[in-house]
Amino acid sequence: MSISIKKSYFNLLIFLFFFIVYHIDNTYSQNCTQTLRNAQRAYDEGRIAEIPNILNICLKKGFSRDEKIKAYRLLTLSYLYQYEGISAEKTMLEFLKVVPDYKLTPEDPAPFAKLYKQFRTWPIFLIGFKFGPNFAQPQAIKGFTAFENNFSKYSSALGFSFAINGEIFINNKMSLNTGLNFLINRHKYSISGLDSSFNKSYGTENELIIAIPLALSYNIYSRGDFTFFAKAGAATNFLLGANIKITPVNNVKDVNNQPQTVTPPQGIINLNSQRNKLNFSVILGGGVKYKTGRNLIIFDVSYWAGINDVSKDPWDSYHNGANVTKYGYVSDSFRMNNMMFTLGFLVPIYKPKLLKKN
């Protein structure tokens, strides 16, 4: 017998093997579908004592996920109506392992609903990410300029935030939120009335921050797939780097009342030595979670109110004569507030558990 003939026989045997396995498995699945119909018929006809024996084999192997959900529900009901409480609890637990996000419907009988409410059916943990625009809002504490003691003017500029978020549930209403936030803070700065070289200076400050928030969240109201929540807490902020791009403006007239022709220089000032590396904020916020499938989409609005002065002693910056004489820049004392709007995606982690017996 040639090698090619042996190879053909070998391929034929493999094909027959998988064909038989597929045929047996498909036949078994069809039989289990019929088994579920038989169990439902027994339930409808009041022969509830027969249901455990009917479903036993296919519950071990054979049911699809949807069929398994229906089977465990039928089995739980059969044990409840036979006053076999322990068996009903065990079956309800298996039911919730298959469909941990199950919500009661008007079709669920009262005994089933009562037993369901004795289990932990909310997630123990949510993990995901959030991102969105971040608006830095400096709040001046004490004003300094290179030549006058008055406040600079500040305005928000568009920044960005990205967070890896974790949420640990205390109960079905309350959870503890934490994570790792990456913030790009940007705000605009301007000061007028500097000296005879130039009479105005403005620029944009950029900061890169890693923040660790810790907040308590409370579910205020739920309707359908929507859950509205409020939160409060605090954040620790670590400054990785900061700089400001300064543009002095020359509107000074000469002795003939003509604009001076000398254009003041622009420049970027490194502010790492003038900013505190460790800062703190109070968090207030809220939002809504929308359930899609088993996962959640979250929209969150947060206001972070700065607690401490983020600027080191401004008088120290006078020692850097170049920044003062060249750009007319001395940092004010100020707190940093943030308004953040984020959109995110969360994955729930469930662990069903019997909480109490009534």
C-alpha positions as CSV (number, residue, x, y, z in Angstrom):
1,M,0.0,0.0,0.0
2,S,1.5,3.3,-1.0
3,I,2.0,6.2,1.3
4,S,-0.6,8.3,-0.5
5,I,-3.3,5.6,0.0
6,K,-2.4,5.3,3.8
7,K,-2.6,9.1,4.1
8,S,-6.1,9.1,2.4
9,Y,-7.4,6.4,4.9
10,F,-6.0,8.4,7.8
11,N,-7.7,11.6,6.7
12,L,-11.0,9.7,6.2
13,L,-10.8,8.2,9.7
14,I,-10.2,11.7,11.1
15,F,-13.2,13.1,9.2
16,L,-15.4,10.2,10.4
17,F,-14.3,10.7,14.0
18,F,-15.2,14.4,14.0
19,F,-18.5,13.8,12.1
20,I,-19.6,11.2,14.7
21,V,-18.6,13.5,17.6
22,Y,-20.5,16.4,16.1
23,H,-23.5,14.3,15.3
24,I,-23.6,12.9,18.9
25,D,-23.2,16.4,20.4
26,N,-25.8,17.9,18.2
27,T,-28.2,15.1,18.9
28,Y,-27.5,15.5,22.7
29,S,-28.2,19.2,22.5
30,Q,-31.5,18.6,20.7
31,N,-32.4,16.1,23.3
32,C,-31.7,18.6,26.1
33,T,-33.8,21.2,24.3
34,Q,-36.7,18.7,24.4
35,T,-35.8,17.9,28.0
36,L,-36.3,21.6,28.9
37,R,-39.7,21.5,27.2
38,N,-40.7,18.4,29.2
39,A,-39.7,20.1,32.4
40,Q,-41.7,23.2,31.6
41,R,-44.7,21.0,30.7
42,A,-44.3,19.2,34.1
43,Y,-44.2,22.6,35.9
44,D,-47.3,23.8,34.0
45,E,-49.2,20.6,34.9
46,G,-48.2,20.8,38.5
47,R,-45.9,17.8,38.5
48,I,-43.1,19.8,40.2
49,A,-41.6,16.8,42.0
50,E,-40.5,15.4,38.7
51,I,-38.6,18.5,37.6
52,P,-35.2,17.8,39.4
53,N,-35.0,14.3,37.8
54,I,-35.9,15.6,34.3
55,L,-33.3,18.4,34.4
56,N,-30.4,16.7,36.3
57,I,-28.4,15.2,33.4
58,C,-28.7,18.2,31.0
59,L,-27.8,20.7,33.7
60,K,-24.4,19.0,34.0
61,K,-23.9,19.2,30.2
62,G,-26.1,19.9,27.3
63,F,-27.9,23.1,27.9
64,S,-27.0,26.4,26.2
65,R,-26.6,29.4,28.4
66,D,-30.2,30.6,27.8
67,E,-31.6,27.1,28.4
68,K,-29.5,26.8,31.6
69,I,-31.0,30.1,32.9
70,K,-34.6,28.8,32.3
71,A,-33.7,25.4,33.7
72,Y,-32.2,26.8,37.0
73,R,-35.3,29.1,37.4
74,L,-37.6,26.1,37.0
75,L,-35.6,24.0,39.4
76,T,-35.5,26.8,42.0
77,L,-39.3,27.1,41.8
78,S,-39.8,23.4,42.1
79,Y,-37.7,23.3,45.3
80,L,-39.6,26.3,46.7
81,Y,-43.0,24.8,46.1
82,Q,-41.8,21.6,47.7
83,Y,-40.5,23.6,50.7
84,E,-37.0,22.4,50.2
85,G,-35.4,25.7,51.2
86,I,-31.7,24.6,51.3
87,S,-31.9,23.1,47.8
88,A,-33.7,26.2,46.5
89,E,-30.9,28.4,47.9
90,K,-28.2,26.3,46.3
91,T,-30.1,26.3,42.9
92,M,-30.6,30.1,43.1
93,L,-26.9,30.6,43.7
94,E,-26.2,28.5,40.6
95,F,-28.8,30.5,38.7
96,L,-27.1,33.8,39.7
97,K,-23.7,32.5,38.7
98,V,-25.0,32.0,35.2
99,V,-26.9,35.4,35.1
100,P,-25.5,37.6,37.9
101,D,-27.2,40.7,36.5
102,Y,-30.7,39.2,36.5
103,K,-33.5,41.6,37.3
104,L,-36.8,40.5,38.6
105,T,-39.8,40.7,36.3
106,P,-43.6,40.8,37.0
107,E,-43.6,37.2,35.8
108,D,-41.4,36.0,38.7
109,P,-43.6,34.3,41.4
110,A,-43.5,35.9,44.9
111,P,-41.5,33.0,46.5
112,F,-38.8,33.3,43.8
113,A,-38.6,37.1,44.2
114,K,-38.4,36.8,48.0
115,L,-35.5,34.3,47.7
116,Y,-33.8,36.4,45.1
117,K,-33.8,39.4,47.4
118,Q,-31.9,37.4,50.0
119,F,-28.8,37.3,47.7
120,R,-26.1,39.8,46.9
121,T,-27.0,40.6,43.3
122,W,-25.1,43.8,42.8
123,P,-21.4,43.9,41.6
124,I,-18.7,43.7,44.2
125,F,-16.3,45.7,42.0
126,L,-16.3,47.9,38.8
127,I,-13.2,48.5,36.8
128,G,-12.8,50.5,33.7
129,F,-11.6,53.9,32.3
130,K,-12.9,57.4,31.9
131,F,-11.7,60.4,29.8
132,G,-12.8,63.8,28.8
133,P,-12.1,67.6,28.9
134,N,-10.5,69.2,31.9
135,F,-10.8,73.0,32.7
136,A,-8.2,74.3,35.1
137,Q,-9.4,77.3,37.2
138,P,-6.7,79.1,39.2
139,Q,-7.9,80.9,42.3
140,A,-5.4,83.6,43.4
141,I,-4.5,83.9,47.0
142,K,-2.0,86.7,46.9
143,G,-0.9,88.8,43.9
144,F,2.6,89.4,42.8
145,T,4.1,91.0,39.7
146,A,7.7,92.0,38.9
147,F,6.9,95.7,39.4
148,E,3.6,96.0,41.2
149,N,1.7,94.2,43.9
150,N,-1.5,93.3,42.1
151,F,-3.3,90.2,40.9
152,S,-2.7,88.6,37.5
153,K,-5.8,87.7,35.5
154,Y,-6.5,84.1,34.9
155,S,-8.9,82.2,32.6
156,S,-9.5,78.5,31.9
157,A,-8.0,76.7,28.9
158,L,-9.0,73.3,27.5
159,G,-7.1,70.4,29.1
160,F,-7.6,66.7,29.3
161,S,-8.1,64.0,31.8
162,F,-7.8,60.2,31.6
163,A,-8.5,57.8,34.5
164,I,-8.2,54.1,35.2
165,N,-11.1,53.7,37.6
166,G,-12.0,51.2,40.3
167,E,-15.2,51.1,42.3
168,I,-15.6,48.9,45.4
169,F,-19.2,48.4,46.5
170,I,-20.1,48.6,50.2
171,N,-23.7,47.7,49.6
172,N,-26.2,48.1,46.7
173,K,-26.3,51.9,47.2
174,M,-22.9,52.9,48.3
175,S,-19.4,52.4,46.8
176,L,-15.8,53.6,47.3
177,N,-14.2,55.1,44.2
178,T,-10.5,55.2,43.5
179,G,-8.1,55.0,40.6
180,L,-5.2,56.6,38.8
181,N,-5.9,59.9,37.0
182,F,-3.7,61.6,34.4
183,L,-4.4,65.3,34.1
184,I,-3.3,67.9,31.7
185,N,-4.0,71.3,33.3
186,R,-3.9,74.4,31.1
187,H,-4.8,78.0,32.0
188,K,-4.2,81.5,30.6
189,Y,-2.4,84.2,32.4
190,S,-2.1,88.0,31.9
191,I,-0.7,91.0,33.8
192,S,-0.8,94.7,32.9
193,G,1.3,97.7,34.0
194,L,4.8,96.3,34.1
195,D,7.5,98.8,33.2
196,S,8.9,101.1,30.6
197,S,10.0,98.2,28.3
198,F,6.6,96.6,28.0
199,N,3.3,97.2,29.6
200,K,1.6,93.8,29.4
201,S,2.5,90.1,29.6
202,Y,0.4,87.1,28.9
203,G,0.8,83.4,28.4
204,T,-0.4,79.8,28.9
205,E,0.7,77.6,31.7
206,N,0.7,73.8,31.2
207,E,0.9,71.2,34.0
208,L,1.1,67.4,33.9
209,I,-0.3,65.7,37.0
210,I,-0.9,62.2,38.3
211,A,-3.8,62.2,40.8
212,I,-5.1,59.5,43.2
213,P,-8.8,60.3,44.1
214,L,-10.7,58.6,46.9
215,A,-14.5,59.3,46.9
216,L,-17.6,57.9,48.4
217,S,-20.4,57.4,45.8
218,Y,-24.1,57.0,46.5
219,N,-26.8,55.8,44.1
220,I,-29.5,58.4,44.4
221,Y,-32.1,57.0,42.0
222,S,-32.4,54.2,39.5
223,R,-34.9,53.8,36.6
224,G,-34.6,51.1,34.0
225,D,-31.0,50.9,32.9
226,F,-30.1,54.3,34.3
227,T,-28.6,55.0,37.7
228,F,-28.0,58.5,39.0
229,F,-25.3,59.0,41.6
230,A,-23.5,61.7,43.7
231,K,-20.0,61.5,45.1
232,A,-17.7,63.4,47.5
233,G,-14.1,62.8,48.5
234,A,-10.5,64.1,48.2
235,A,-7.6,63.7,45.8
236,T,-3.8,63.7,46.2
237,N,-2.1,65.3,43.2
238,F,1.5,64.7,42.1
239,L,3.0,67.4,39.8
240,L,5.2,65.8,37.1
241,G,6.1,69.0,35.3
242,A,5.0,72.6,34.6
243,N,5.9,75.4,32.2
244,I,4.5,78.7,30.9
245,K,4.9,80.3,27.5
246,I,5.2,84.0,28.1
247,T,4.5,86.7,25.5
248,P,5.2,90.3,26.6
249,V,3.4,93.0,24.6
250,N,4.8,96.4,23.9
251,N,2.2,99.2,23.7
252,V,4.5,101.9,25.1
253,K,4.8,105.2,23.2
254,D,8.1,107.0,22.8
255,V,8.7,110.7,23.3
256,N,7.0,111.5,20.0
257,N,4.0,109.4,21.0
258,Q,4.8,106.7,18.5
259,P,4.8,103.0,19.3
260,Q,8.3,101.7,20.2
261,T,9.7,99.5,17.5
262,V,11.5,97.0,19.8
263,T,9.5,93.7,20.1
264,P,9.8,92.1,23.5
265,P,11.0,88.5,23.4
266,Q,8.8,85.5,23.8
267,G,9.9,82.5,25.9
268,I,9.0,79.3,27.8
269,I,9.8,79.3,31.5
270,N,10.2,76.0,33.3
271,L,8.1,76.3,36.5
272,N,9.1,73.0,38.2
273,S,11.1,74.9,40.9
274,Q,8.2,77.3,41.5
275,R,5.4,74.8,42.0
276,N,4.7,72.4,44.9
277,K,5.1,68.8,43.8
278,L,2.4,67.5,46.2
279,N,-1.1,69.2,46.3
280,F,-4.5,68.3,47.5
281,S,-8.1,68.7,46.4
282,V,-11.7,68.2,47.6
283,I,-14.0,66.4,45.2
284,L,-17.7,67.0,44.6
285,G,-19.6,65.5,41.7
286,G,-22.1,63.2,40.3
287,G,-23.4,61.6,37.1
288,V,-25.3,58.7,35.5
289,K,-24.5,55.1,34.7
290,Y,-26.2,53.4,31.8
291,K,-26.3,49.6,31.7
292,T,-25.7,48.1,28.2
293,G,-25.6,44.3,28.3
294,R,-23.7,43.4,31.4
295,N,-21.4,46.4,31.2
296,L,-21.9,50.1,32.1
297,I,-21.3,53.4,30.3
298,I,-20.7,56.3,32.8
299,F,-21.0,60.1,32.4
300,D,-19.4,61.9,35.3
301,V,-19.1,65.6,36.2
302,S,-16.5,66.5,38.9
303,Y,-15.3,69.7,40.6
304,W,-11.9,69.4,42.3
305,A,-11.4,72.4,44.7
306,G,-7.8,73.0,45.5
307,I,-6.9,73.1,49.2
308,N,-3.3,74.4,49.3
309,D,-1.2,77.0,47.5
310,V,0.3,75.2,44.5
311,S,3.0,78.0,44.1
312,K,6.1,78.0,46.2
313,D,7.1,81.3,47.8
314,P,6.8,83.8,44.9
315,W,9.4,86.0,46.5
316,D,11.9,83.3,45.7
317,S,11.3,83.8,42.0
318,Y,12.7,87.3,42.2
319,H,16.1,85.6,42.5
320,N,15.7,84.5,38.9
321,G,16.4,87.9,37.4
322,A,16.1,86.7,33.8
323,N,12.4,85.8,34.2
324,V,11.6,89.1,35.8
325,T,13.6,91.5,33.6
326,K,13.1,89.6,30.3
327,Y,9.5,88.5,30.6
328,G,8.1,90.5,33.5
329,Y,6.9,87.2,35.1
330,V,6.5,86.4,38.8
331,S,4.1,83.7,39.9
332,D,1.1,84.6,42.1
333,S,0.1,82.5,45.1
334,F,-2.9,80.5,43.9
335,R,-4.9,77.4,44.4
336,M,-5.8,75.1,41.4
337,N,-9.4,74.1,40.9
338,N,-10.6,71.8,38.1
339,M,-13.9,71.1,36.4
340,M,-13.9,67.8,34.6
341,F,-16.4,66.1,32.3
342,T,-15.7,62.4,31.6
343,L,-17.2,59.6,29.7
344,G,-16.2,56.0,30.5
345,F,-16.8,52.3,30.3
346,L,-17.0,50.0,33.3
347,V,-16.9,46.2,33.6
348,P,-18.7,44.8,36.7
349,I,-17.3,41.9,38.7
350,Y,-20.1,39.8,40.4
351,K,-19.9,37.3,43.2
352,P,-23.4,36.2,44.2
353,K,-23.8,35.4,47.9
354,L,-26.7,34.5,50.3
355,L,-26.9,37.4,52.7
356,K,-29.6,36.4,55.1
357,K,-32.5,34.0,55.7
358,N,-36.0,35.2,56.4
